[in-house]
Amino acid sequence: MTSIPTLSARGVIWGKRRFDLAVAARPQFEPSVVWRPFELNPDMPVEGVDRETYMAAKMPDQVRLERAHVELERQGEASGIRFRFDLINKVPNTRRSHLLIAHAARRGLQAAVKDRIMRAYFEEGCDIGDPDELVRLGCEVGLSGAEARNALILRIGQDGVVAAERHASVFGNYRRTYLYFRRPVHDFRCAGSRVLAQVFDQVAEFASAGGVAS
């Protein structure tokens, strides 16, 4: 399976957690997942922008924004996510995060690094565009500090990240997080874990009937 999510959109961590629950509900399957990069704001300044200013431009009604946050926090708790919007001071440029995730894939740690980065942003308010923060997060899940820093400073794999993002845009992947089994079959941001588990069943049935799922 291939998934193409952005990192700083709240629906993605939500979808990722539901995906994990669906995998846990189908222990007979051992899905191999490749996480491809996608930047929601590719023109974001490298240092990021003030989140309060950013959100005021997107949703000027402060009361409505606060109500939305309360509702998201309530729904997040049901999926085991503790959104802490009060701790998020910056909307980050996520290019460096994607570089670290791409490097982690070469070490077999892609999913772990991706999950740690998203939790750090949404639950801890970390600046996931800051190299020092990313090195710390990478080390927490098994990367060495030196290799993590080299991946960020030397921008190892950046051409591949940019090419993958361009490929994702061909599918119209704006504000969606698709699972691909050779073709897009589901936007898992909005799907519950039970629906995703049913998707797994359908793919397994297709494969057993002579198709090929990947």
N, C-alpha and C positions, 0 to 999 in steps of 0.2 A: 504494500500500500504506500501511496505517496500522499503527503498532506502539505498544503501550501498556506500557512498561516502568517499573519503579522504578529509582532510581539507586544505592542502597546495598546491593542484594542481589547477591551474587557471581555468581549464575547469569545475571544480565543482561549483564554485560560479556562473559561467556563466550558467551552466545547472540549478542550483537552481533558478536563477532569471527568466529563461525562464519557469521553472515549475510553479513559482508563477504567471506569466502572463497567463499561460494556465488555472490555477485554477480560476483566475479572469475572464477569458473568458467563463467559464462554471459555473455560479453562482447557477445553479440548482443542482450541485453536492456538497457534503460536504465530501471530502476525508479525511480519517484518515491516517496519515502518521507516520511511525516509522522510525527513522533514526538510522541505525546500524553503528558501528564504522569500520573503515578500515584505516590502516597506510601505506602510500606509501613507507615510509622508516622506517620499524620497528627497524632497527639496528642503527638508528640515535643516537648519543650521547645525553644524557639527557639535556645537555646545548645547543644543536643545533650546527650548523656549520656556518661559515662565508659564506654568500650567494654569494659574488663575487667569492670566491674560488670554491664553489660548482658549480656555473654556468659555470665557465671557464673550469672545467673538463668535463661538459656535452656538452658545445658548445664553443669550443676554439675560433671560429671566432667571435671576438667582434663586428664587423660591422654587421654581420648576426644577432647576438643577439639583438643589438640595433634596427635593422629594425623590428625584430619580436616583440619587446616590443611596438614599435610605432604602428604596425598593431593591436596588441592586445588591446592597449589603444583606438584606433579608433573604433574597433568593440565592445569593452566593453561599450563605451558611448552610442551606439545604444540600449543597453539593460539596461541602467541606472547604469552601473558600472564604477566607476572612478579608474581604476588601477593606483597605485602609486608605481611602481617598484623601483623608486628612493629612496623611504623611507624604503624599506625592506632591512635590514642589515644582517638578519640571516634566515637560513632555520631551522625551529624549530623541536624539537621532539614533536609530537602532542599527546602523550599518556595522559598527564594531561588535555588537551582540551577535549579528549574523555571521561575522567572521569567526568569532569564537565557537559558535555552534558548528560551523563548517569544519573547523579544525577538530572539534570534539568527535565528529563523525569518523574521522580517520583513526581515532583511538577507541572507538566503540562506545563512546559516552555521549552521543548526540542527544538522545532523549533526556538523559539526566541533566545535562547542562541547560537544555532548553527549558525544562520544567523549573530548574532552580532560578533561572533568569526571570521567568514570568512571575514566580512567587515573590522574588525579591522586589519586583516593581510594584505589583498590585497589593501585596500583603505587608511589605516593609517600607515602601516608598523609596527604594534605592534608585539612584541615577544609573540606568543600564546603558548609558552612553559613555560613562566615565571608565577609562581603562583600568584604573586602580580597583574600582568596584568589580569590574568584570574578571580581573585576575583573581580577586578574592573568591568570587563565586565559583570560578573554574576550579580553584584549588579545593574547595569544599566538596566537590564531587569527583575528585581524582586526577585532575590535570596538575602538572607541575607549574609552579609560578613562572619559571623561565619560558616554557613552551607556550603558555597562555599569553604572556607579555609579547613574545616574538610574533605570535599569530596576529596580535592587535597592532603592534608597531610596524612590523614589516608588511602588514596587510597580505599575508600569505593566503592565497585562494580568493582574492578579491575579484579577479576576472570571472571566476566561476560563480561567485555570488551574484554579480551583476547580470551574467548571462542567464542564470536561473530565474532571476526576477523578471527579466524580459520575456522568458518563456512563459512564466506564470501570467503575465499580462495578456498573452494571446488568448488565454482561457477566460478573460474577463473577470479575473479573480479579485476585483475591488470590493472590499468589505465582505468577503466570503472566505470560508475556510473549508475547502473541499477535500474529501478523501477521493483518491483516484485509484481505480482498479483497471488500469489501461485507459479508462475514460472517467470523467467526473460522475460520481454516483450520489454523493450527499454533501450538503453543507452542514457540517457537524456543529457549527456554533449554536444552531437553534434546535437540534435534535436531542431528545432525551436519551439516556443510556439504553433504555429498552428498545427504542427505535434503532439505535446503532447496532445493538446485538442482533436485531432482526436482519439488518443489512449484512452482517457477517454470515448469518445463516444462508441468505440468498446467494452470496458470493460462493460459499462452500458448495451449495447445491449446483450452481452453475459449473464450478470446477469439476465436481463429480460426474456431471453429465457430459464431460468432454471438453468444456471450455478451459481457458487458462486465465487465472486471476493473478494480478501482480500489482 
